[in-house]
Amino acid sequence: MTSKLYNLIVGGASVSAGAYFTTWLLTGENPTQLQTVQAEGAKKTGRLRTLPPRSTQIQSLHSEEFDVLIIGGGATGAGCAIDSVTRGLKTALVELDDFASGTSSRSTKLIHGGVRYLQKAILNLDLEQYKMVKEALHERSSMLKTAPHLTHAIPIMLPVYEWWKVPYYWVGIKAYDLVAGSKTVKSSYYLSKNEALEIFPMLKKNKLVGAIVYHDGQQDDARMCLALALTATRYGATVANHVKAINILKDENGKICGAHLRDELTGKEWDVKAKCIINAAGPFTDSVRKMDDSNTKEICTPSKGVHIVLPGYYSPEQMGLLDPETSDGRVIFFLPWQKHTLSGTTDSPCDVTYHPTPTEEEISFILNEIKNYLNSDVEVRRGDVLSAWGGIRPLVSDPNKGDTQSLARNHIVHVSKSNLVTIAGGKWTTYRSMAQETIDAAIKAVPELKPTKPECQTDGLQLEGSHGWTPTMYIRLVQDFGLECEVAQHLATSYGDRAFAVAKLANLTGKRWPVIGNKIHPEFPYIDAEIRYGVREYAVTAVDMIARRLRLAFLNVQAAQEALPTIVNIMAEELNWSDDEKKKQLEMAHNFLATEMGMSVNRASRDKIPITLSQEEIKMYVKRFQILDHDHKGYVSINDIRRSMKNTGENVTGDELHEILREIDTNMNGQVELDEYLQMMSALKSGHISHSRFARMAELEEVHNKVQSKISVERSGGGF
């Protein structure tokens, strides 16, 4: 046995032992029960159950009766599930798609009271808006404490370009601090022009007079929603994604007694009995209400907001930016998120759809607004848009206001004659208080509900992953498991104290360092173990994985596409997928990336660009294309790409070869023509795309061809 192999085996054994001990020490999971650690200010929870598999959850929906059935697995629905089950009510939750698949994963990632809402409350003497801000600031403080691994404070700069606005903004931001009171994250402060530029050097310098900095919270919204659903499950709730509520059932008195459900994975349908149904379907609130009463009046006004993701160098790592006065009067945020830059959002009326898509106009609007605040050294390029997505806000309509911009995110709780309890509107930050109000209304409306704890139990209740988490926990992951530091930090902030359970599933790398943790994409800290653990967190499709268990689709749509084959192969092992199912999952994921994450609109924006290459550039690129087209067919095939990659010493899989082809094959005919190649090179030159593996491959092939020609000349006696 070689010494390297011996070290790997011994190292792996010691890592596994250390991992088991550390996991047990932090969580008490052994592996049938979990003993929660009581955090400061948290309630005693006793023993919580381990996560049952999805099949067990489905069986529970088939065989058991419930006090409360919740329709909708976003933040509000999952929050209702925690509130209901912790009061002692037998609780179930069903979600048509995946947890957080709708609005809850497509937010601005802020935990905030709403600076602009406070402004409107003060200027309009609007008491309701003031109360909403006050409530949200309390909930902001609560979220930062109950899920510290998924949340953190973030400073946000408000640049000022006119002297008279300095006191105006300063008073407004100080009022925000004052309303927060003891729940203030950190006090706001003023920065001079030089101080502002030192912290945020990308800012436009001309006419800048200073800046105001205030603090809000930031979160990983999809994983926060998942933490809510998992926490509800730990307490005993039955939660199931990809289960659709088709109809509402009523008894002889016209009161709700259950629902007819369908498992979207198997197509099986059945009835489930429940004393109360809570409608927390977000943008689809009215469709559920019409199951109860087809003549009911619609109460939601849908509005689409689009966000884009740019490279991290567009913003400082620890400072966001607020543009309070865009060209259309809206507010746009410009925030560091997951080592990238997140910007948005737009606001426009829309139709309710399961698949909202960003448009070129919306993306261009955000880019143009960004240009107004960044200096000339930062070229805002269309090609730097790594991902773009749209989300539908379920705003509550007010007949006295005509446009969605004037709609506040106030929520309403409504109980129908048949006892359908609807929670509509609101915003991410106030999910917990909205859930509390909803369960209070349900208990009041349905006498059959007999909670063992009548009062709400969720204020200060620690969420999944938070119990044993500390800011330096990632160091133990590095030391105990041999994980790369960046990977360990990512696991700690995504899974909290569950990161140890994730690390236990990681494969050995075969390297001296890191010992475990094979990355699924070289540019991101996501590792193989997360795919396996994601299945335990109820991911059942490739889209569930790339969009919500991992955030890869939201961060970089091209990288997500490149990682898909690896992800699908690992999921296939866990879920026993056939080759046909793997192909189906890949197609569904490609379609999701193309339509909902901006890949198609990114490509379309490139294709609209005229070819503006010089004659010398065209001559050079034609030569490279002809080198790739080894057989002079007039196009480059996948075999040409395979040969070129082999020549340059790069080993790629068959799936990766197809990804490179798909990157440039705009007419989708399985081959690359010269005009497509020139179009891409023109797009690279203009900045409409930032990089291309195909273009790099062509460049390397030309270099390889020159080297081979020189070697041939030297061997034939033409050299020195």
Summary of the structure (lengths in Angstrom):
residues: 720
radius of gyration: 27.3
end to end distance: 48.7
largest distance: 101.2
contacts: 2448
relative contact order: 0.11
helix: 46%
strand: 19%
